[in-house]
Amino acid sequence: MPELKRPDGAVIHYEVVGEGDPVLCLGGWGTFCHGNSGGLPFGLADHYQVILMDYRGIAESTDNPETPISMRVYADDAIAVLDTLGLKNVHLLGMVGIGACVCQQIAIMRPDLARTLVNTGAWATMDPLLADQLRLFLDIHRDAGWATFQRLVCAYSFSADYYNANADRLIGPQGPWRELQGKIETHARFIDASIDYDVIEDLKRVQTPALIMHAPLDTITGPRTTKPIEEALPNATGFVMEGAAHVLAGKDQRSRFSQRLFEFYAQH
């Protein structure tokens, strides 16, 4: 599998699936690599060349704990992957959390790479509620263990209907956020980068066409944090995904999102 060594000694694992125009797809505190591409938007890898990566410190990527962490460090890793592949004019698809932030950061730092920008479950500046939620998740992970952390985050992140129908599948070592099991320091570095992240003014200079999803049931990064992104970006369109919480889940929601995504890509 492809790996890229960074100047600080960290090693970034990445994968490329599908063919067509390039799409960098990044999620939250996990990875779409290693057979997890089923979590991608429906049909994405059937029509596009999709670039995936493990963030430093999870799965097959390693970190250098001496490197001061920021969202820019994660963006630099992703940019290095795109440059290694010789790609330009890439669709930047940030699916939840730091994936959305990293894609924002790439559009700011390297407009030559940014064909479009799509964000779900996102923020561009931190408010006290989100900061305390993220710190709480980390405190629970550190003090009560990974399994309790997973239960808490799942309870926050999925709609009631989806959680109630799928709790047995969500909770456990094969469920969401499994990449953070035994990785408390990686989790802490994700939180440090997130708390310090504030690019709302920088986004006002980004000309990249953007699509920003607003999820009414998201109690973590709902419209209060996604609307400011749409308002800051000069060429942004927003849309409301009715019934959606922090994580898009279920065939209906994922199908509706994929349809809207492909309509947007067809325009650009």
KALINRA-V605224 format. One record per helix or strand. SS is the DSSP state (H for helix, E for strand). FROM is the first residue (numbers start at 1). LEN is the number of residues. If there is no record, write none. Layout:
ss->SS from->FROM len->LEN
ss->SS from->FROM len->LEN
This chain:
ss->E from->3 len->3
ss->E from->11 len->7
ss->E from->22 len->5
ss->H from->37 len->3
ss->H from->44 len->4
ss->E from->49 len->5
ss->H from->71 len->14
ss->E from->90 len->6
ss->H from->98 len->12
ss->H from->111 len->3
ss->E from->114 len->7
ss->E from->125 len->1
ss->H from->128 len->17
ss->H from->146 len->12
ss->H from->160 len->11
ss->H from->178 len->3
ss->H from->184 len->12
ss->E from->198 len->1
ss->H from->200 len->4
ss->E from->209 len->6
ss->H from->223 len->10
ss->E from->236 len->5
ss->H from->251 len->17
